[in-house]
């Protein structure tokens, strides 16, 4: 029994000695790996941003351990040069690497280090130290608040200074001054509420017996003294009857002008004020005199009457009538100032666009060319733009060939227009285009409603959308617009507006649009569209899209191009002469 116990004790002691003789070798190898790891980390991190722990396990091979000791002994033989410390000796260290079975490297980073650096650290350490994950080697990255990090000092609250006797004296003086000012203001306000009393006090005197008989004299003096003050407050009255007669006179003389002024005020300014004007004139009278007000404007007026709350005071009614009267009067004055009676074709230019178009459809290109030569530039552009492509080319050719205009030629053209005008009035041919009416209704909606309605037509009623595309320019048809027009219009918009307009559009579409922009501006918008940096407000997208379409329509109108030509593919680079 004693022999077995002694054998067991010796075996335990031998195992402890056997393990203890590897401690120094493990430490030497860990020192080598730690030095190499720090040389790698110091290239991308500051020494205060990390700490490093290396743990290595070794195979307990007595043969390899003896070879390592033999190599160490050879290095220290008498007469051999000392190459350095034991861990840096080449052959001996290689023996240690052969005994390594597993390497665990723990990198502790500061919280201030960028999280993207962790992946780079693992890749560099694995490459530099020749670690093998299949052999059990690992690199672990952890984060803590290292002592080297500067502590976050909380701001100390500001301490108010102690008040001295000088400060208290100043506070008391300022309080007394404020109190005296408040009392003086209250006294003046009380006196201002009763000016008659103040006037009596200023003119107070003792009466004698002779003055007692004439008691009315002081009252007359007071009344006369107060009259100028009352005259300053009273404002001149607004003559509503004269305004009513003037509005009816303008509407009777120029019904289209008055109707257009009321329509623009209703749609753009205030439908509530316009409804008060209709009530002031009478709804039956208003329907009779404002004959060209569209149904959409009447709907706005009805909605304003329905939403009106409470009774309208006299001052509110007068203000509303005055505002609408100013709009009608401004349109009337502008028309009178712009009328040119010396123009022999003034009767044609004053006609409504629909009536004039009916005459132009039956006229020859030569007569239309004479009319264009006597018209302003903007009217000429509208006339040429309203013609079909073939007739437009003929009209422009006639204009280019004109060198002289004899009086008899002009008179013959005037007679031709008068004859067709007479025939049209004797046999009127009302022309109603549903697409044009629908286009006006859509443009009277909000931009968001217009965008939703066009999307609905594209899905459920493509035929109606096809007719509508020939009247107004839709945002999807911008790809058909010539590049010079797009470049002229889009260059005036900022990057964020273009991004909102082109958000969630097809790449082929916005590449066509961006091709007309300067290179740098197009690159910025394309990058934002690709990355989708933000989601713009739907309202802004709709507003920018409508505004771009309207601006393109204006440029096309100035160049005598029609929207229908884009859809038909018959666009010609023709400019008005």
C-alpha positions as a Python dict, from the first residue, in 0.01 Angstrom:
ca = {
    (1, 'X'): (0, 0, 0),
    (2, 'X'): (278, 239, 87),
    (3, 'X'): (455, 164, -242),
    (4, 'X'): (143, 246, -448),
    (5, 'X'): (98, 575, -265),
    (6, 'X'): (461, 666, -322),
    (7, 'X'): (433, 582, -693),
    (8, 'X'): (119, 795, -731),
    (9, 'X'): (280, 1088, -552),
    (10, 'X'): (591, 1067, -771),
    (11, 'X'): (378, 1055, -1090),
    (12, 'X'): (186, 1367, -984),
    (13, 'X'): (505, 1552, -902),
    (14, 'X'): (656, 1445, -1233),
    (15, 'X'): (354, 1575, -1429),
    (16, 'X'): (377, 1911, -1251),
    (17, 'X'): (748, 1931, -1328),
    (18, 'X'): (679, 1829, -1685),
    (19, 'X'): (421, 2108, -1729),
    (20, 'X'): (634, 2365, -1547),
    (21, 'X'): (926, 2316, -1782),
    (22, 'X'): (705, 2448, -2075),
    (23, 'X'): (610, 2776, -1900),
    (24, 'X'): (918, 2969, -2012),
    (25, 'X'): (892, 2840, -2370),
    (26, 'X'): (523, 2940, -2389),
    (27, 'X'): (608, 3287, -2260),
    (28, 'X'): (891, 3325, -2513),
    (29, 'X'): (660, 3231, -2801),
    (30, 'X'): (382, 3463, -2675),
    (31, 'X'): (635, 3747, -2662),
    (32, 'X'): (727, 3687, -3027),
    (33, 'X'): (360, 3688, -3138),
    (34, 'X'): (275, 3993, -2928),
    (35, 'X'): (565, 4194, -3076),
    (36, 'X'): (460, 4107, -3429),
    (37, 'X'): (92, 4182, -3357),
    (38, 'X'): (176, 4523, -3211),
    (39, 'X'): (390, 4609, -3512),
    (40, 'X'): (84, 4545, -3728),
    (41, 'X'): (-168, 4733, -3510),
    (42, 'X'): (56, 5036, -3466),
    (43, 'X'): (29, 5104, -3838),
    (44, 'X'): (-347, 5165, -3820),
    (45, 'X'): (-412, 5249, -3451),
    (46, 'X'): (-261, 5460, -3183),
    (47, 'X'): (-99, 5268, -2894),
    (48, 'X'): (-354, 5424, -2656),
    (49, 'X'): (-648, 5297, -2861),
    (50, 'X'): (-594, 4926, -2794),
    (51, 'X'): (-442, 4660, -2574),
    (52, 'X'): (-332, 4309, -2671),
    (53, 'X'): (-333, 3964, -2503),
    (54, 'X'): (-175, 3656, -2664),
    (55, 'X'): (-241, 3303, -2530),
    (56, 'X'): (-59, 3002, -2683),
    (57, 'X'): (-92, 2630, -2616),
    (58, 'X'): (202, 2395, -2688),
    (59, 'X'): (237, 2022, -2749),
    (60, 'X'): (423, 1849, -2466),
    (61, 'X'): (676, 1676, -2686),
    (62, 'X'): (988, 1589, -2489),
    (63, 'X'): (1188, 1525, -2803),
    (64, 'X'): (1118, 1867, -2956),
    (65, 'X'): (1176, 2033, -2622),
    (66, 'X'): (1518, 1867, -2598),
    (67, 'X'): (1602, 1982, -2951),
    (68, 'X'): (1508, 2339, -2854),
    (69, 'X'): (1736, 2323, -2548),
    (70, 'X'): (2019, 2183, -2760),
    (71, 'X'): (1986, 2470, -3005),
    (72, 'X'): (1992, 2717, -2717),
    (73, 'X'): (2303, 2552, -2572),
    (74, 'X'): (2480, 2571, -2908),
    (75, 'X'): (2411, 2944, -2925),
    (76, 'X'): (2586, 2996, -2590),
    (77, 'X'): (2897, 2778, -2648),
    (78, 'X'): (3228, 2951, -2573),
    (79, 'X'): (3346, 3153, -2870),
    (80, 'X'): (3000, 3169, -3039),
    (81, 'X'): (2873, 3521, -3110),
    (82, 'X'): (2561, 3622, -2915),
    (83, 'X'): (2298, 3716, -3177),
    (84, 'X'): (2034, 3844, -2940),
    (85, 'X'): (1774, 3740, -2684),
    (86, 'X'): (1651, 3386, -2671),
    (87, 'X'): (1309, 3453, -2831),
    (88, 'X'): (1472, 3612, -3134),
    (89, 'X'): (1712, 3330, -3209),
    (90, 'X'): (1621, 3177, -3546),
    (91, 'X'): (1657, 2797, -3518),
    (92, 'X'): (1553, 2781, -3154),
    (93, 'X'): (1243, 2988, -3223),
    (94, 'X'): (1150, 2764, -3515),
    (95, 'X'): (1157, 2468, -3275),
    (96, 'X'): (913, 2654, -3055),
    (97, 'X'): (681, 2720, -3355),
    (98, 'X'): (679, 2349, -3430),
    (99, 'X'): (558, 2280, -3077),
    (100, 'X'): (270, 2539, -3102),
    (101, 'X'): (-75, 2381, -3121),
    (102, 'X'): (-317, 2674, -3078),
    (103, 'X'): (-303, 3055, -3072),
    (104, 'X'): (-570, 3284, -2920),
    (105, 'X'): (-523, 3662, -2975),
    (106, 'X'): (-756, 3900, -2794),
    (107, 'X'): (-758, 4265, -2909),
    (108, 'X'): (-933, 4508, -2676),
    (109, 'X'): (-1026, 4831, -2857),
    (110, 'X'): (-1137, 5165, -2726),
    (111, 'X'): (-1496, 5267, -2792),
    (112, 'X'): (-1371, 5563, -2995),
    (113, 'X'): (-1231, 5336, -3271),
    (114, 'X'): (-1444, 5308, -3587),
    (115, 'X'): (-1639, 4975, -3600),
    (116, 'X'): (-1530, 4922, -3961),
    (117, 'X'): (-1170, 4879, -3836),
    (118, 'X'): (-1248, 4546, -3663),
    (119, 'X'): (-1263, 4349, -3988),
    (120, 'X'): (-936, 4501, -4107),
    (121, 'X'): (-765, 4413, -3777),
    (122, 'X'): (-870, 4047, -3801),
    (123, 'X'): (-753, 4017, -4162),
    (124, 'X'): (-415, 4178, -4094),
    (125, 'X'): (-341, 3971, -3782),
    (126, 'X'): (-440, 3647, -3952),
    (127, 'X'): (-215, 3726, -4249),
    (128, 'X'): (82, 3861, -4055),
    (129, 'X'): (92, 3589, -3784),
    (130, 'X'): (5, 3304, -4025),
    (131, 'X'): (-292, 3192, -3818),
    (132, 'X'): (-496, 2892, -3922),
    (133, 'X'): (-861, 2882, -3815),
    (134, 'X'): (-884, 2511, -3893),
    (135, 'X'): (-607, 2445, -3640),
    (136, 'X'): (-799, 2632, -3368),
    (137, 'X'): (-630, 2974, -3403),
    (138, 'X'): (-859, 3272, -3341),
    (139, 'X'): (-862, 3651, -3323),
    (140, 'X'): (-1116, 3810, -3088),
    (141, 'X'): (-1196, 4185, -3086),
    (142, 'X'): (-1366, 4338, -2784),
    (143, 'X'): (-1446, 4694, -2678),
    (144, 'X'): (-1422, 4869, -2344),
    (145, 'X'): (-1365, 5219, -2212),
    (146, 'X'): (-986, 5227, -2192),
    (147, 'X'): (-824, 5440, -1920),
    (148, 'X'): (-641, 5642, -2186),
    (149, 'X'): (-973, 5779, -2319),
    (150, 'X'): (-1044, 6130, -2192),
    (151, 'X'): (-1328, 6129, -1940),
    (152, 'X'): (-1643, 6307, -2045),
    (153, 'X'): (-1665, 6600, -1813),
    (154, 'X'): (-2018, 6707, -1739),
    (155, 'X'): (-2067, 7083, -1771),
    (156, 'X'): (-2102, 7248, -1437),
    (157, 'X'): (-2405, 7472, -1391),
    (158, 'X'): (-2333, 7840, -1397),
    (159, 'X'): (-2342, 7991, -1054),
    (160, 'X'): (-2511, 8325, -1029),
    (161, 'X'): (-2294, 8596, -879),
    (162, 'X'): (-2375, 8717, -535),
    (163, 'X'): (-2564, 9044, -529),
    (164, 'X'): (-2376, 9333, -369),
    (165, 'X'): (-2529, 9637, -206),
    (166, 'X'): (-2469, 9835, -526),
    (167, 'X'): (-2667, 9581, -728),
    (168, 'X'): (-2954, 9587, -476),
    (169, 'X'): (-2959, 9966, -493),
    (170, 'X'): (-2981, 9956, -873),
    (171, 'X'): (-3264, 9698, -857),
    (172, 'X'): (-3466, 9915, -616),
    (173, 'X'): (-3419, 10228, -829),
    (174, 'X'): (-3519, 10048, -1151),
    (175, 'X'): (-3826, 9898, -980),
    (176, 'X'): (-3937, 10242, -861),
    (177, 'X'): (-3889, 10388, -1208),
    (178, 'X'): (-4090, 10104, -1366),
    (179, 'X'): (-4368, 10149, -1109),
    (180, 'X'): (-4386, 10524, -1167),
    (181, 'X'): (-4395, 10470, -1546),
    (182, 'X'): (-4677, 10217, -1507),
    (183, 'X'): (-4877, 10455, -1290),
    (184, 'X'): (-4828, 10741, -1538),
    (185, 'X'): (-4942, 10518, -1827),
    (186, 'X'): (-5255, 10413, -1634),
    (187, 'X'): (-5335, 10777, -1552),
    (188, 'X'): (-5297, 10884, -1915),
    (189, 'X'): (-5510, 10596, -2032),
    (190, 'X'): (-5790, 10689, -1791),
    (191, 'X'): (-5782, 11049, -1909),
    (192, 'X'): (-5784, 10942, -2276),
    (193, 'X'): (-6102, 10740, -2225),
    (194, 'X'): (-6296, 11056, -2143),
    (195, 'X'): (-6159, 11344, -2355),
    (196, 'X'): (-6466, 11560, -2286),
    (197, 'X'): (-6388, 11550, -1914),
    (198, 'X'): (-6025, 11648, -1981),
    (199, 'X'): (-6138, 11935, -2202),
    (200, 'X'): (-6376, 12060, -1936),
    (201, 'X'): (-6106, 12051, -1674),
    (202, 'X'): (-5870, 12248, -1898),
    (203, 'X'): (-6135, 12516, -1956),
    (204, 'X'): (-6270, 12529, -1601),
    (205, 'X'): (-6332, 12876, -1456),
    (206, 'X'): (-6564, 13041, -1202),
    (207, 'X'): (-6896, 13181, -1322),
    (208, 'X'): (-7022, 13521, -1229),
    (209, 'X'): (-7385, 13609, -1190),
    (210, 'X'): (-7393, 13755, -1541),
    (211, 'X'): (-7259, 13434, -1684),
    (212, 'X'): (-7520, 13224, -1505),
    (213, 'X'): (-7784, 13342, -1752),
    (214, 'X'): (-7596, 13193, -2050),
    (215, 'X'): (-7542, 12832, -1943),
    (216, 'X'): (-7520, 12708, -2302),
    (217, 'X'): (-7198, 12893, -2392),
    (218, 'X'): (-6951, 12654, -2229),
    (219, 'X'): (-7131, 12356, -2387),
    (220, 'X'): (-7108, 12516, -2731),
    (221, 'X'): (-6739, 12582, -2682),
    (222, 'X'): (-6680, 12222, -2579),
    (223, 'X'): (-6874, 12085, -2875),
    (224, 'X'): (-6685, 12307, -3118),
    (225, 'X'): (-6353, 12203, -2968),
    (226, 'X'): (-6427, 11834, -3002),
    (227, 'X'): (-6531, 11850, -3369),
    (228, 'X'): (-6175, 11843, -3517),
    (229, 'X'): (-6086, 11534, -3315),
    (230, 'X'): (-6394, 11350, -3441),
    (231, 'X'): (-6319, 11451, -3800),
    (232, 'X'): (-5981, 11276, -3785),
    (233, 'X'): (-6138, 10940, -3695),
    (234, 'X'): (-6421, 10933, -3951),
    (235, 'X'): (-6327, 10773, -4284),
    (236, 'X'): (-6494, 10859, -4617),
    (237, 'X'): (-6774, 10617, -4702),
    (238, 'X'): (-6735, 10364, -4987),
    (239, 'X'): (-6994, 10439, -5256),
    (240, 'X'): (-7129, 10091, -5319),
    (241, 'X'): (-7396, 10202, -5568),
    (242, 'X'): (-7141, 10373, -5794),
    (243, 'X'): (-6919, 10062, -5782),
    (244, 'X'): (-7214, 9839, -5873),
    (245, 'X'): (-7306, 10053, -6173),
    (246, 'X'): (-6944, 10063, -6293),
    (247, 'X'): (-6903, 9683, -6268),
    (248, 'X'): (-7226, 9627, -6463),
    (249, 'X'): (-7117, 9879, -6728),
    (250, 'X'): (-6779, 9707, -6778),
    (251, 'X'): (-6945, 9364, -6792),
    (252, 'X'): (-7198, 9487, -7050),
    (253, 'X'): (-6927, 9644, -7270),
    (254, 'X'): (-6662, 9369, -7232),
    (255, 'X'): (-6832, 9049, -7109),
    (256, 'X'): (-6531, 8827, -7187),
    (257, 'X'): (-6291, 9061, -7009),
    (258, 'X'): (-6507, 9088, -6697),
    (259, 'X'): (-6568, 8713, -6689),
    (260, 'X'): (-6198, 8640, -6726),
    (261, 'X'): (-6110, 8883, -6443),
    (262, 'X'): (-6369, 8727, -6208),
    (263, 'X'): (-6254, 8375, -6300),
    (264, 'X'): (-5887, 8450, -6235),
    (265, 'X'): (-5972, 8618, -5903),
    (266, 'X'): (-6188, 8321, -5797),
    (267, 'X'): (-5931, 8056, -5887),
    (268, 'X'): (-5614, 8241, -5780),
    (269, 'X'): (-5711, 8491, -5510),
    (270, 'X'): (-6024, 8433, -5301),
    (271, 'X'): (-6345, 8254, -5393),
    (272, 'X'): (-6505, 8388, -5074),
    (273, 'X'): (-6464, 8752, -5181),
    (274, 'X'): (-6593, 8670, -5529),
    (275, 'X'): (-6904, 8504, -5379),
    (276, 'X'): (-6974, 8817, -5175),
    (277, 'X'): (-6956, 9023, -5498),
    (278, 'X'): (-7210, 8788, -5660),
    (279, 'X'): (-7445, 8833, -5365),
    (280, 'X'): (-7393, 9211, -5382),
    (281, 'X'): (-7490, 9218, -5753),
    (282, 'X'): (-7748, 8941, -5718),
    (283, 'X'): (-7691, 8584, -5832),
    (284, 'X'): (-7933, 8614, -6126),
    (285, 'X'): (-7768, 8934, -6245),
    (286, 'X'): (-7423, 8780, -6203),
    (287, 'X'): (-7516, 8475, -6412),
    (288, 'X'): (-7649, 8708, -6681),
    (289, 'X'): (-7351, 8949, -6701),
    (290, 'X'): (-7062, 8706, -6636),
    (291, 'X'): (-7150, 8468, -6916),
    (292, 'X'): (-6801, 8325, -6977),
    (293, 'X'): (-6717, 8218, -6623),
    (294, 'X'): (-6636, 7842, -6647),
    (295, 'X'): (-6815, 7574, -6447),
    (296, 'X'): (-6509, 7512, -6231),
    (297, 'X'): (-6514, 7874, -6109),
    (298, 'X'): (-6889, 7853, -6032),
    (299, 'X'): (-6817, 7536, -5835),
    (300, 'X'): (-6555, 7720, -5631),
    (301, 'X'): (-6806, 7999, -5563),
    (302, 'X'): (-7069, 7750, -5449),
    (303, 'X'): (-6818, 7580, -5221),
    (304, 'X'): (-6721, 7917, -5069),
    (305, 'X'): (-7088, 7996, -4995),
    (306, 'X'): (-7137, 7652, -4839),
    (307, 'X'): (-6830, 7683, -4616),
    (308, 'X'): (-6905, 8037, -4500),
    (309, 'X'): (-6969, 8051, -4125),
    (310, 'X'): (-7191, 8309, -3956),
    (311, 'X'): (-7326, 8631, -4096),
    (312, 'X'): (-7103, 8863, -4297),
    (313, 'X'): (-7065, 9213, -4158),
    (314, 'X'): (-7103, 9524, -4371),
    (315, 'X'): (-6732, 9608, -4353),
    (316, 'X'): (-6633, 9255, -4464),
    (317, 'X'): (-6874, 9272, -4757),
    (318, 'X'): (-6743, 9613, -4865),
    (319, 'X'): (-6381, 9489, -4843),
    (320, 'X'): (-6459, 9183, -5057),
    (321, 'X'): (-6644, 9389, -5321),
    (322, 'X'): (-6359, 9640, -5327),
    (323, 'X'): (-6099, 9365, -5386),
    (324, 'X'): (-6288, 9205, -5677),
    (325, 'X'): (-6370, 9550, -5822),
    (326, 'X'): (-5998, 9633, -5826),
    (327, 'X'): (-5928, 9314, -6025),
    (328, 'X'): (-6202, 9392, -6282),
    (329, 'X'): (-6094, 9756, -6304),
    (330, 'X'): (-5727, 9657, -6355),
    (331, 'X'): (-5822, 9425, -6644),
    (332, 'X'): (-6042, 9697, -6796),
    (333, 'X'): (-5769, 9964, -6778),
    (334, 'X'): (-5509, 9728, -6920),
    (335, 'X'): (-5737, 9643, -7212),
    (336, 'X'): (-5811, 10007, -7287),
    (337, 'X'): (-5444, 10101, -7274),
    (338, 'X'): (-5338, 9813, -7500),
    (339, 'X'): (-5605, 9864, -7769),
    (340, 'X'): (-5461, 9982, -8098),
    (341, 'X'): (-5728, 10119, -8327),
    (342, 'X'): (-5473, 10200, -8600),
    (343, 'X'): (-5419, 9829, -8666),
    (344, 'X'): (-5651, 9729, -8955),
    (345, 'X'): (-5677, 9374, -8814),
    (346, 'X'): (-5770, 9482, -8460),
    (347, 'X'): (-6118, 9330, -8498),
    (348, 'X'): (-5954, 8989, -8556),
    (349, 'X'): (-5702, 9025, -8275),
    (350, 'X'): (-5977, 9117, -8023),
    (351, 'X'): (-6174, 8803, -8100),
    (352, 'X'): (-6171, 8508, -7870),
    (353, 'X'): (-5915, 8244, -7952),
    (354, 'X'): (-6182, 7983, -8038),
    (355, 'X'): (-6361, 8216, -8281),
    (356, 'X'): (-6036, 8330, -8440),
    (357, 'X'): (-5929, 7968, -8486),
    (358, 'X'): (-6250, 7892, -8676),
    (359, 'X'): (-6171, 8173, -8921),
    (360, 'X'): (-5805, 8074, -8957),
    (361, 'X'): (-5899, 7715, -9040),
    (362, 'X'): (-6080, 7843, -9354),
    (363, 'X'): (-5826, 8109, -9458),
    (364, 'X'): (-5544, 8068, -9707),
    (365, 'X'): (-5178, 8069, -9590),
    (366, 'X'): (-5117, 8397, -9776),
    (367, 'X'): (-5395, 8580, -9587),
    (368, 'X'): (-5279, 8436, -9256),
    (369, 'X'): (-4926, 8558, -9333),
    (370, 'X'): (-5058, 8914, -9384),
    (371, 'X'): (-5242, 8891, -9050),
    (372, 'X'): (-4923, 8774, -8875),
    (373, 'X'): (-4728, 9069, -9016),
    (374, 'X'): (-4978, 9308, -8850),
    (375, 'X'): (-4985, 9121, -8516),
    (376, 'X'): (-4759, 9142, -8208),
    (377, 'X'): (-4486, 8880, -8179),
    (378, 'X'): (-4658, 8683, -7901),
    (379, 'X'): (-4990, 8677, -8091),
    (380, 'X'): (-4809, 8567, -8408),
    (381, 'X'): (-4648, 8279, -8218),
    (382, 'X'): (-4990, 8168, -8093),
    (383, 'X'): (-5146, 8190, -8440),
    (384, 'X'): (-4868, 7991, -8606),
    (385, 'X'): (-4858, 7739, -8322),
    (386, 'X'): (-5232, 7668, -8354),
    (387, 'X'): (-5200, 7562, -8719),
    (388, 'X'): (-5132, 7210, -8838),
    (389, 'X'): (-4779, 7123, -8949),
    (390, 'X'): (-4837, 7150, -9327),
    (391, 'X'): (-5024, 7479, -9314),
    (392, 'X'): (-4775, 7622, -9068),
    (393, 'X'): (-4486, 7563, -9308),
    (394, 'X'): (-4678, 7734, -9588),
    (395, 'X'): (-4759, 8036, -9370),
    (396, 'X'): (-4397, 8077, -9266),
    (397, 'X'): (-4288, 8045, -9628),
    (398, 'X'): (-4533, 8320, -9727),
    (399, 'X'): (-4403, 8545, -9450),
    (400, 'X'): (-4043, 8494, -9562),
    (401, 'X'): (-4131, 8590, -9922),
    (402, 'X'): (-4313, 8913, -9837),
    (403, 'X'): (-4120, 9226, -9939),
    (404, 'X'): (-4402, 9479, -9998),
    (405, 'X'): (-4763, 9500, -9888),
    (406, 'X'): (-4974, 9713, -10124),
    (407, 'X'): (-5281, 9879, -9975),
    (408, 'X'): (-5520, 9689, -10204),
    (409, 'X'): (-5374, 9356, -10087),
    (410, 'X'): (-5429, 9446, -9722),
    (411, 'X'): (-5784, 9561, -9796),
    (412, 'X'): (-5856, 9236, -9982),
    (413, 'X'): (-5736, 9034, -9683),
    (414, 'X'): (-5948, 9248, -9446),
    (415, 'X'): (-6253, 9190, -9670),
    (416, 'X'): (-6187, 8816, -9665),
    (417, 'X'): (-6171, 8810, -9283),
    (418, 'X'): (-6488, 9024, -9255),
    (419, 'X'): (-6674, 8794, -9494),
    (420, 'X'): (-6578, 8482, -9299),
    (421, 'X'): (-6661, 8656, -8970),
    (422, 'X'): (-7007, 8744, -9104),
    (423, 'X'): (-7063, 8388, -9224),
    (424, 'X'): (-6954, 8248, -8891),
    (425, 'X'): (-7192, 8473, -8698),
    (426, 'X'): (-7481, 8396, -8934),
    (427, 'X'): (-7413, 8022, -8920),
    (428, 'X'): (-7226, 7962, -8597),
    (429, 'X'): (-7041, 7633, -8563),
    (430, 'X'): (-6974, 7582, -8195),
    (431, 'X'): (-6660, 7378, -8149),
    (432, 'X'): (-6612, 7198, -7824),
    (433, 'X'): (-6301, 6991, -7767),
    (434, 'X'): (-6342, 6755, -7475),
    (435, 'X'): (-5968, 6706, -7435),
    (436, 'X'): (-5913, 7083, -7408),
    (437, 'X'): (-6186, 7117, -7147),
    (438, 'X'): (-6045, 6824, -6953),
    (439, 'X'): (-5696, 6976, -6973),
    (440, 'X'): (-5822, 7304, -6824),
    (441, 'X'): (-5998, 7112, -6545),
    (442, 'X'): (-5682, 6913, -6467),
    (443, 'X'): (-5462, 7222, -6460),
    (444, 'X'): (-5715, 7381, -6221),
    (445, 'X'): (-5657, 7097, -5974),
    (446, 'X'): (-5371, 7077, -5728),
    (447, 'X'): (-5043, 6928, -5857),
    (448, 'X'): (-5093, 6610, -5649),
    (449, 'X'): (-5445, 6561, -5787),
    (450, 'X'): (-5315, 6610, -6142),
    (451, 'X'): (-5040, 6348, -6090),
    (452, 'X'): (-5289, 6096, -5946),
    (453, 'X'): (-5543, 6156, -6224),
    (454, 'X'): (-5284, 6109, -6502),
    (455, 'X'): (-5169, 5785, -6338),
    (456, 'X'): (-5533, 5670, -6321),
    (457, 'X'): (-5583, 5746, -6692),
    (458, 'X'): (-5264, 5557, -6779),
    (459, 'X'): (-5394, 5243, -6603),
    (460, 'X'): (-5770, 5253, -6667),
    (461, 'X'): (-5830, 5482, -6967),
    (462, 'X'): (-5526, 5500, -7200),
    (463, 'X'): (-5740, 5630, -7491),
    (464, 'X'): (-5839, 5940, -7291),
    (465, 'X'): (-5477, 5992, -7188),
    (466, 'X'): (-5371, 5970, -7554),
    (467, 'X'): (-5610, 6256, -7643),
    (468, 'X'): (-5502, 6456, -7340),
    (469, 'X'): (-5132, 6425, -7433),
    (470, 'X'): (-5201, 6626, -7749),
    (471, 'X'): (-5330, 6922, -7547),
    (472, 'X'): (-5102, 6949, -7244),
    (473, 'X'): (-4752, 6818, -7183),
    (474, 'X'): (-4732, 6531, -6935),
    (475, 'X'): (-4417, 6459, -6737),
    (476, 'X'): (-4364, 6123, -6910),
    (477, 'X'): (-4355, 6300, -7249),
    (478, 'X'): (-4049, 6505, -7154),
    (479, 'X'): (-3840, 6236, -7321),
    (480, 'X'): (-3991, 6351, -7654),
    (481, 'X'): (-3897, 6718, -7607),
    (482, 'X'): (-3593, 6840, -7805),
    (483, 'X'): (-3271, 6857, -7603),
    (484, 'X'): (-3219, 7230, -7648),
    (485, 'X'): (-3560, 7310, -7497),
    (486, 'X'): (-3504, 7071, -7205),
    (487, 'X'): (-3160, 7216, -7141),
    (488, 'X'): (-3297, 7572, -7142),
    (489, 'X'): (-3571, 7486, -6892),
    (490, 'X'): (-3398, 7238, -6658),
    (491, 'X'): (-3082, 7444, -6607),
    (492, 'X'): (-3285, 7691, -6396),
    (493, 'X'): (-3379, 7424, -6136),
    (494, 'X'): (-3175, 7330, -5831),
    (495, 'X'): (-3043, 6980, -5769),
    (496, 'X'): (-3294, 6900, -5494),
    (497, 'X'): (-3587, 7002, -5719),
    (498, 'X'): (-3465, 6783, -6004),
    (499, 'X'): (-3413, 6494, -5760),
    (500, 'X'): (-3769, 6531, -5632),
    (501, 'X'): (-3911, 6541, -5987),
    (502, 'X'): (-3716, 6235, -6109),
    (503, 'X'): (-3759, 6030, -5790),
    (504, 'X'): (-3864, 5669, -5859),
    (505, 'X'): (-3856, 5711, -6239),
    (506, 'X'): (-3705, 5457, -6476),
    (507, 'X'): (-3331, 5481, -6538),
    (508, 'X'): (-3377, 5512, -6915),
    (509, 'X'): (-3613, 5808, -6861),
    (510, 'X'): (-3399, 6007, -6618),
    (511, 'X'): (-3084, 5935, -6817),
    (512, 'X'): (-3252, 6103, -7116),
    (513, 'X'): (-3339, 6402, -6897),
    (514, 'X'): (-2996, 6423, -6729),
    (515, 'X'): (-2822, 6416, -7067),
    (516, 'X'): (-2942, 6776, -7123),
    (517, 'X'): (-2785, 6906, -6800),
    (518, 'X'): (-2425, 7014, -6737),
    (519, 'X'): (-2202, 6716, -6660),
    (520, 'X'): (-2134, 6796, -6294),
    (521, 'X'): (-2498, 6874, -6215),
    (522, 'X'): (-2613, 6557, -6392),
    (523, 'X'): (-2362, 6344, -6197),
    (524, 'X'): (-2487, 6480, -5864),
    (525, 'X'): (-2854, 6415, -5949),
    (526, 'X'): (-2776, 6066, -6085),
    (527, 'X'): (-2581, 5975, -5772),
    (528, 'X'): (-2868, 6090, -5549),
    (529, 'X'): (-3120, 5894, -5757),
    (530, 'X'): (-2906, 5580, -5742),
    (531, 'X'): (-2844, 5603, -5366),
    (532, 'X'): (-3196, 5735, -5288),
    (533, 'X'): (-3046, 5962, -5025),
    (534, 'X'): (-3388, 6085, -4909),
    (535, 'X'): (-3758, 6045, -4984),
    (536, 'X'): (-3891, 6382, -5107),
    (537, 'X'): (-4235, 6504, -5014),
    (538, 'X'): (-4502, 6393, -5260),
    (539, 'X'): (-4634, 6748, -5278),
    (540, 'X'): (-4296, 6883, -5388),
    (541, 'X'): (-4257, 6610, -5654),
    (542, 'X'): (-4597, 6696, -5803),
    (543, 'X'): (-4533, 7074, -5792),
    (544, 'X'): (-4191, 7051, -5962),
    (545, 'X'): (-4321, 6815, -6232),
    (546, 'X'): (-4610, 7045, -6319),
    (547, 'X'): (-4387, 7353, -6319),
    (548, 'X'): (-4134, 7187, -6553),
    (549, 'X'): (-4412, 7088, -6795),
    (550, 'X'): (-4559, 7439, -6795),
    (551, 'X'): (-4218, 7599, -6856),
    (552, 'X'): (-4151, 7362, -7147),
    (553, 'X'): (-4495, 7447, -7293),
    (554, 'X'): (-4411, 7820, -7278),
    (555, 'X'): (-4081, 7768, -7463),
    (556, 'X'): (-4252, 7549, -7724),
    (557, 'X'): (-4525, 7812, -7765),
    (558, 'X'): (-4263, 8081, -7824),
    (559, 'X'): (-4107, 7859, -8095),
    (560, 'X'): (-4444, 7786, -8262),
    (561, 'X'): (-4438, 7418, -8159),
    (562, 'X'): (-4745, 7229, -8043),
    (563, 'X'): (-4765, 6952, -7786),
    (564, 'X'): (-4944, 6730, -8036),
    (565, 'X'): (-4641, 6745, -8265),
    (566, 'X'): (-4432, 6573, -7997),
    (567, 'X'): (-4673, 6283, -7971),
    (568, 'X'): (-4709, 6252, -8348),
    (569, 'X'): (-4333, 6275, -8400),
    (570, 'X'): (-4363, 6568, -8646),
    (571, 'X'): (-4166, 6824, -8447),
    (572, 'X'): (-3979, 7071, -8666),
    (573, 'X'): (-3723, 7323, -8546),
    (574, 'X'): (-3932, 7616, -8672),
    (575, 'X'): (-3918, 7956, -8507),
    (576, 'X'): (-4162, 8241, -8545),
    (577, 'X'): (-4048, 8528, -8767),
}
